[in-house]
Each structure stands twice: as structure tokens, then as C-alpha cells.
Amino acid sequence: MDNILRRLDLNLLVTLDALLAEHNVTRAAQKLHLAQPTVSLQLARLRDVFSDPLLLPGPRGMRPTARADALREPLRLALESLAHAVSPARAFDPATARHTWRAAASDYAESTILLPALEALRRAAPHARLAIVELAPARLARQAEEGIVDLAFHIRQSAPPGLRQKLLFEERYVLAGRAGHPRLKRRPTRAQFCKLDHVVVSPEGGGFQGPTDAALARLDLQRPRRPVGAALSVSRGRAGAHRSGRHGAGTAGARQSRAMRGGRAGGGARLSNAHALARARAPGSGAPVAARSHRASLRVP
């Protein structure tokens, strides 16, 4: 096989494809916009390369040999694949795209980025579908390499360095606690904040450190390590988490806090930047989204 490939060139294969389609040297020459003697010479070279006559005289033109018949379909498909491979890439047209895009996102990114963007996606890509999968930071780089996810929404501190990134917006945290919390009647100081019991959201589960702790450490502050039961680490949940104590509090993104409360969130020091691994825009939308526990699939009709 290697010897045949070294003796062939692409023009000979194109000529053979035309001959096998037309069964006539003259018609094949017209189809290829070549002179008939040129096609005859190329047929002679093909016979030499394949050690087979390929086409024999018949009562109605030329008839293919068994070897030529075996070559016909594989040769046609190979030439079509090659033509597709070397053709200029077509510009992406969202209006005709029928892709299923897979986005890895936390509940926060779903409510603040993806849900508001659905209406614009419907208009721009009416035939596309959007599948939201659970954000798993430890597996994100591998999922992207294997094509399991097309894009992800994540914070800068934990974004895999090998993936292309695009900053979407800067976010700040706000302190959230129950109405009537005895220690939140007025804005707490940093020291008072550190003394509160906290709920820590851990995407992987079981983590008791986060961006808040890193920001506090830069100010030489830390939340005290509590005995078992006094702090709660929560893997991603839909409706939030509650602890048995009376004085628990937590931090949330300002956009998410506003979405949950329907109002303006309170103040808080900027502790992190919201970051994404792909560009997105989020125009307003009232489009519904299917509730989910860990995974959801949203159709953009």
C-alpha cells in the first residue's frame, strides 16, 4: 500500500473517480476539463500503478473490472472527505446551528448568567440546545480536553490555567443571615464577622476553606476553627443550607443575593472576581428554567 501511495498523485485519483463514474474516456475528459489524450495517458498510468486494466472495452462504452468496482465507493468517499478537509471553514451561523452546547456552571452562574441569557439565545440560535452540567472544578480541565463540556463559568482563583479565559464581571460578596439575627442588627465589624458561625459552600463537598478565608488571611484575620457541628460545609444545594444553631450566617454573591431577595443587597468588602472560561452576555429574560438537583437540560427552541 505504501508503495502505491508513493506512485500516485491526487490528480490520478480524481481521474479514476471520473472514469469509474462515466465509463467513457471522452465524457470523463469533458467532466475534468481535460483533453482526451491526457485522460488516456492518466488511465495508462493508473493501470500500471494498480497492476489491473481497471476499465475494459465493452458494447456500450467501457466496463470496470472487479478491482475497479471494489475501488469505486471507497475512492468516492475518500475524495469527498479530502475535499471537505481542505475546504475553507464555513463561518459559524447561530441562526442555523443545531449544536448542543454543554456548559458547566454552579447554581450561582445559572441564576446570574445563564438564565438571563436564555432569551437572547432563543433569538440568536433557535435550533440550538443548551445543557447545563454540574461544575466539578477538580475535573474541569479533563472534561474540557475530552469535549465533555464546551465552556464553564468559574472563579479566577480556581480556574485551570491551561484553558482560555475571559473575564465577565467583577463580583463582591455580601453577608446574608436570617431576618432578626441578633448579631446582624447593624453592620458587623470584621472581627465580629469572624466570630460568627458560618455555612461554607464547597463545590466538591467537605471543604472548610474558601475565597473568604483567603481574603481574611490577607488582613491577618481568620474565622475560628469550631468543634464538629459548629461549622457546616455544604456541597452544592438548590435552596441553601440551614444549621441547627441560632446565629449562623453565610456569604453570597451580590447578584445572587439580589436575585433571591428581589431587592438590593447590603454592602460587603470585595473578596473575589467572578470569572468565566468563555465569553457570555446576559440580557434580561423572564424565561423559565427547569428545576434540578444536580443536572438539568435546557432547550433553546
ZIJOVEN-V171333 format. One record per backbone hydrogen bond with DSSP energy under -1.0 kcal/mol. NH is the residue of the N-H (numbers start at 1). CO is the residue of the C=O. E is the energy in kcal/mol with one decimal. If there is no record, write none. Layout:
# ZIJOVEN-V171333
NH CO E
NH CO E
This chain:
# ZIJOVEN-V171333
5 1 -2.4
6 2 -1.8
7 3 -1.0
8 4 -1.0
13 9 -1.4
14 10 -2.2
15 11 -2.2
16 12 -2.5
17 13 -2.2
18 14 -1.9
19 15 -2.5
20 16 -2.5
21 17 -1.2
22 18 -2.3
23 19 -2.9
28 24 -2.2
29 25 -2.3
30 26 -2.2
31 27 -2.4
32 28 -1.9
34 29 -2.8
39 35 -1.7
40 36 -2.3
41 37 -2.2
42 38 -2.0
43 39 -2.4
44 40 -1.9
45 41 -1.9
46 42 -2.3
47 43 -2.4
48 44 -1.7
49 45 -2.4
50 46 -2.6
52 47 -1.3
55 53 -3.4
56 63 -2.8
58 61 -2.5
62 23 -2.6
63 56 -3.0
65 54 -2.5
69 65 -2.6
70 66 -2.0
71 67 -1.3
72 68 -1.5
75 71 -2.5
76 72 -2.1
77 73 -2.5
78 74 -2.3
79 75 -2.3
80 76 -2.1
81 77 -2.4
82 78 -2.3
83 79 -2.5
84 80 -2.2
85 81 -2.3
86 82 -2.0
96 93 -1.4
97 93 -1.1
101 129 -2.9
103 131 -2.7
104 151 -2.3
105 133 -2.0
110 106 -2.2
111 107 -2.2
112 108 -2.1
113 109 -2.3
114 109 -1.9
115 110 -3.0
117 113 -1.0
118 115 -1.1
121 117 -2.2
122 118 -2.6
123 119 -1.8
124 120 -2.5
125 121 -2.9
128 125 -1.3
129 99 -2.4
130 298 -1.9
131 101 -3.2
132 296 -1.4
133 103 -2.6
139 136 -1.8
143 139 -2.6
144 140 -2.3
145 141 -2.2
146 142 -2.2
148 143 -2.4
149 143 -1.1
150 102 -2.9
151 102 -1.5
153 104 -2.2
154 275 -1.2
156 273 -1.2
159 156 -1.0
163 160 -1.4
166 276 -2.1
174 252 -2.4
176 250 -3.5
181 178 -1.6
184 181 -1.6
193 189 -2.6
194 190 -2.1
196 193 -1.1
199 249 -1.6
200 232 -2.9
202 234 -3.0
214 210 -1.7
215 211 -2.4
216 212 -2.3
217 213 -2.3
218 214 -1.4
219 216 -1.3
220 217 -1.7
221 216 -2.6
230 227 -2.4
232 198 -1.5
234 200 -3.1
249 197 -1.7
250 176 -2.4
252 174 -1.9
254 172 -2.0
257 253 -2.7
258 254 -2.4
259 255 -2.2
260 256 -2.4
261 257 -2.4
262 258 -2.8
277 152 -3.0
296 132 -1.7
298 130 -2.0
